[in-house]
Amino acid sequence: MRRSRGLVTLLLVAAGLACAAPRVAAPPAQPDGDRAGPAVPASVAVVQRQLEAYNAQDLDAFVATYADDVVITSASTGQTLASGKEALRQRYGTMFQRFPRNRCRVVERRVEGDRVVLDHEIITGRSPEHPDPWDVGWVRYEVEGGLIRRVELP
């Protein structure tokens, strides 16, 4: 009986250790003392900067994340919504003025290769034009040379 109790205790301890969260080694320290995080692809970095500028309604910073020949299209209609930085500036500048509380939240982000970022976006602050919150769906960003070259809206 004593032997079986010891065996049960040993099995319970082993099971507890097996279920514990794995320990993750800290990333190596950088020369300035900061810890390195996972490498962020350049495509994700520029799309994130674009999102932050959009939410701050900083039109200049927003437009700076796009290529001069950017094209924004609607996936559902195939229609070109904006072509070039000036059209982009006009479209989003008007929107920022009309909807000063307009913000975007990314629900999920996926990356395809080195050039494509897919964001599932939720927009708030666009009432009464759209429901609040407005589930835009998946937006596809194509990045080339560190700038967003093409956007496909749902």
N, C-alpha and C positions, 0 to 999 in steps of 0.2 A: 504494500500500500504506500509506504514511504517513497519507494522508488518511483511509482506511477505519479505521485504528487510532484516530485522533483522533475519528472519528465514533462508533465503538463506545464509547470512553471517555466521551464526552459523553452518549450514551444511557444508559450504566450509572449515571452520576452523576445524571442526571435521574430515572431509575427509582428510585434510592435515595431521593431527595428526595420523590418522589411517595408512597413507601411509609412514610415516617416518620410517627410519630404527630402528629396535628395539635396545634398549640399552642393552649391554652385560656387566654384572658385571665383574670387574677386578678379576683375580684369586687371591687367598689369598697370602700374602707375605710369603716368605720362611724365615727361621731364618737368612740367610745371606743377606736378603734384596731383593733377586731376586723374580720375580713373577713366579709362577708355570704355566706351559703350560699344554696342554692336555697330558696325559700319553701316551708314545710311547711304543707299544709292543716290547718285546725283539727281536722278529723276524724281525721287521721293522728296529730296531736299527742296528742289525748286517748286514742286507742287505744294509743299507745306508752307513755303514762304508766300506763295500766291494766296493760300487760304488765310494766313495771318494778316496779310495786307487787305484782303477782301473784308475780313471781320473788323479791321480797324478803319475801313473805308478810306484807306490811303491810296488814292488813285494812282499816283506816280509810282509807288512801290509795287502796286498790283500790275500795272502795265509793264514795268521793268522786268517782270518774270517771263514775259512773252517775246517770241521772235518777231521781227519786223513784219514777216509775211504770215502771221498766225491766221488760222482759219477756224471758225467756230461753226459747227453744223448741228442740225437736229437729226438724231438717229431715226426718229419716227417719221419725219417728212422728207428727209434728205436735203432740206433747205439750208443754204448758207445764211447764218445769222449775223456774222461779222467777218470781215476779211481785212487784215492789216491792223497795225497798232492804232491808227487814228479812229477806225471804226470801233475797235475795242474800247478806246478811251471814251468815245461818244456814248456807246451803249451802257457801259458800267458807270460812267460819270453821271449820266441821267438817272440811273437806278439808285446810286448812292444818295443823290439829292432828293429823290422822290421818297425813298424808304430809308431814313437815317438809322432805324433800329434793325435793319436787315443784317442777319448773321447766318453763317453756315456751320454746321457740325458734321463731321465725318463719323458715320456709324461704323463703317468697316473700310479698310483699305487693302487692296490687292496690288501686287506688282507682277507684271509679265515681262520677263527679260530685263534688259537695261534701260528700255525706252518707254515703257507703258505703265501708267499708274491708273488704277481704277478706284474711284472713291464713291461709296454709297453716301449721298449727301441728304441732309435734312436742313431746310431753310426756315428761319423764323423772322418775324418782323416785316412780312410782305402783305399783310392784310390791308384792305379787303380783296386785293387782287388774287390771292391764293389762300388756302386754308392755313391756319397757324397751329402747329407746325406743318410744313409742306414737305412731304417725302418726295424729293426730286427723283430718286433712283440712282442708278450707277452712271457716273460721269467718267468718260475715258479721256485721259490726257496723254498725248504723245510728246515726248521730250527729245530734243536733238541739240547738241552743242550747249547743254546747260540751260536751255530755254524751252518753254512750252511752245510747240509749233502747231499743234492741232488739238482741238477739244471737240468731243462729240457728246452733246447733251442728250438725255433720253427723249 
